[in-house]
Amino acid sequence: MAKNLLLEIGTEELPSPCINEGINSLKTLLEEKFTQFRLSFASVETYGTPRRITAFVNSLDEKQSMQEKIITGPPKAVAFDRNGNHTDAAVGFAKSMKTDAENLEEFKTDRGVYLGIKLLEEGKNTAEILPDLLKNAILSMSFSKQMSWGNYSIRFARPIRWIAAIYGDATVKFKVENIESSNKTYAHRTMGSGSVVIPSPLKNIDSYFDFLSRKCSVILDSEKRKEIILTSIKNFEDKRWKGKFKAVIDENLLDEVINLVEFPNVLEGQFPDEYLYIPKEILIKAIQHHQ
């Protein structure tokens, strides 16, 4: 049976470019490690805000897939006598593998032809693998600019302050430096109320979106944050400005702004007229680049 996995890395405020670097790095690392450890999954989704990088893994199997393993025994040259019968070497090897010599197969190797047997190796439970897998994924994440803090050896975009890791309804326990994983996240720094227990199991990523929005005042999905900003601007244009003014929206600036906040709120600002008697192009560029 497959279960969903949530991994959230809580940090001090991340620079806007680091958020996309972090979610891309984490997605790639998790996909690679799940494949490496023969763990089947449906998909890995990653999201980020200034204070968290979050991965949601859909339908991660409870157990590794079985692995075919070839165990070689004696060389063919010493496995048969002149009459083509199995020698004691072949019989002894077969006995050690709890089978009969007749079940042994020939395998070509760089050292010649050997008798051996194919075995199916039982996979480990996913819950046993996840602690080290998730820890190593976090330690392997890369950013264009990294820092260290305290006396710790880890390097990350900003200091890590919490780690939430839940597989199905169980907390995945591991430790990165001084941070122990738990089933708790943290609400918005000023609009929330500290740590909050994450309900489990999470049916899908939408259920986590909803929980963070209602209980933590955090909009995890950057596309939703963008939608809130654009809708609010449209309301200003239509209702407050009555169509007299139109917002100048720069896509690059918008992409930066949505990664500066966890819960966007659009406000209107005004400047004295004496500051507005210069070409509008200069005003626009100054505001865009020196907010």
TAUR-V542300 format. One record per residue. N is the residue number from 0. RES is the residue in one letter. SS is DSSP state (helix for helix, strand for strand, loop for the rest). OMEGA is omega as a letter, one per 30 degrees, with the letter a starting at -180 (none if undefined). NEAR is the number of other ideal C-beta (glycine too) atoms within 8 Angstrom. Layout:
BEGIN
n: [N N]
res: [RES RES]
ss: [SS SS]
omega: [OMEGA OMEGA]
near: [NEAR NEAR]
END
This chain:
BEGIN
n: [0 1 2 3 4 5 6 7 8 9 10 11 12 13 14 15 16 17 18 19 20 21 22 23 24 25 26 27 28 29 30 31 32 33 34 35 36 37 38 39 40 41 42 43 44 45 46 47 48 49 50 51 52 53 54 55 56 57 58 59 60 61 62 63 64 65 66 67 68 69 70 71 72 73 74 75 76 77 78 79 80 81 82 83 84 85 86 87 88 89 90 91 92 93 94 95 96 97 98 99 100 101 102 103 104 105 106 107 108 109 110 111 112 113 114 115 116 117 118 119 120 121 122 123 124 125 126 127 128 129 130 131 132 133 134 135 136 137 138 139 140 141 142 143 144 145 146 147 148 149 150 151 152 153 154 155 156 157 158 159 160 161 162 163 164 165 166 167 168 169 170 171 172 173 174 175 176 177 178 179 180 181 182 183 184 185 186 187 188 189 190 191 192 193 194 195 196 197 198 199 200 201 202 203 204 205 206 207 208 209 210 211 212 213 214 215 216 217 218 219 220 221 222 223 224 225 226 227 228 229 230 231 232 233 234 235 236 237 238 239 240 241 242 243 244 245 246 247 248 249 250 251 252 253 254 255 256 257 258 259 260 261 262 263 264 265 266 267 268 269 270 271 272 273 274 275 276 277 278 279 280 281 282 283 284 285 286 287 288 289 290]
res: [M A K N L L L E I G T E E L P S P C I N E G I N S L K T L L E E K F T Q F R L S F A S V E T Y G T P R R I T A F V N S L D E K Q S M Q E K I I T G P P K A V A F D R N G N H T D A A V G F A K S M K T D A E N L E E F K T D R G V Y L G I K L L E E G K N T A E I L P D L L K N A I L S M S F S K Q M S W G N Y S I R F A R P I R W I A A I Y G D A T V K F K V E N I E S S N K T Y A H R T M G S G S V V I P S P L K N I D S Y F D F L S R K C S V I L D S E K R K E I I L T S I K N F E D K R W K G K F K A V I D E N L L D E V I N L V E F P N V L E G Q F P D E Y L Y I P K E I L I K A I Q H H Q]
ss: [loop strand strand strand strand strand strand strand strand strand strand loop loop loop loop helix helix helix helix helix helix helix helix helix helix helix helix helix helix helix helix helix helix helix helix helix loop loop loop loop loop loop strand strand strand strand strand strand strand loop loop strand strand strand strand strand strand strand strand strand strand loop strand loop loop loop strand strand strand strand strand strand strand strand strand helix helix helix helix strand loop loop loop loop loop strand loop helix helix helix helix helix helix helix helix helix loop loop loop loop helix helix helix loop strand strand strand strand strand loop loop strand strand strand strand strand strand strand strand strand strand loop loop loop strand helix helix helix helix helix helix helix helix helix helix helix helix helix helix helix loop loop loop loop loop loop strand loop loop loop loop loop loop loop loop strand loop loop loop strand strand strand strand strand strand strand strand loop loop strand strand loop loop loop strand strand loop loop strand strand loop strand loop strand strand strand loop loop loop loop loop loop loop loop strand strand strand loop loop loop loop loop loop loop helix helix helix helix helix helix helix helix helix helix helix helix loop loop loop loop loop helix helix helix helix helix helix helix helix helix helix helix helix helix helix helix helix helix helix helix loop loop loop loop loop loop loop loop loop loop helix helix helix helix helix helix helix loop loop loop loop loop loop loop loop loop loop loop loop loop loop loop helix helix helix loop loop loop loop helix helix helix helix helix helix helix helix helix helix loop loop]
omega: [a l l l l l l l a a l a l l a a a a l l a a l l a l a a a l l a l l l a l l a l a a l l l a a l l a a l a l l a a l l a a a l l a a l a l l a l a l a a a a l l a a l l l l l l l a l l a l l l l l l a a a l l l l l l l a a a a l a a l l l a a l l l a a l a a a l a a l a l l a a a a l l l a a l a a l a a a l a a l a l a l l l l a l a l a l l a l a l a a a l l a l a l l a l a a a a a l a a l l l l f l a a a l l l l a l a a a a a a l l a a a l l l l l l a a l l l l l l a a a a a l l a a l l l a l a l l l l l a a l l a l l a l a l l l a l l a a l a a l a a a l l a a a a a a a l none]
near: [3 10 11 15 13 16 15 13 13 12 14 7 7 15 9 10 7 13 15 9 12 15 13 9 11 15 12 8 11 13 9 8 11 14 8 6 9 9 12 8 12 5 7 12 10 12 12 13 13 10 11 13 14 13 15 15 15 12 10 15 11 9 8 13 9 8 9 8 8 9 8 8 14 11 10 11 7 7 13 9 7 3 4 5 6 11 11 5 10 15 10 8 13 15 8 6 10 4 8 5 9 5 8 15 8 9 10 5 8 2 5 8 9 13 14 12 12 8 9 8 8 5 10 8 9 14 9 7 12 13 10 8 11 13 11 9 13 11 8 7 11 6 11 5 7 8 9 8 5 7 2 8 5 9 6 11 12 11 9 14 8 13 15 14 16 15 13 8 5 8 8 14 7 13 8 11 9 5 10 7 13 9 8 10 13 13 14 10 7 4 7 12 4 6 8 12 6 13 6 10 8 13 6 9 10 7 10 14 12 8 11 12 11 6 7 13 9 13 13 12 8 11 6 10 13 10 8 10 13 10 8 11 11 8 9 12 12 8 7 7 9 6 6 4 6 4 7 5 8 7 6 6 9 12 9 9 10 12 14 7 11 10 10 11 6 8 4 6 4 4 6 6 6 5 6 8 5 5 5 5 6 8 10 9 8 8 8 9 6 5 4]
END
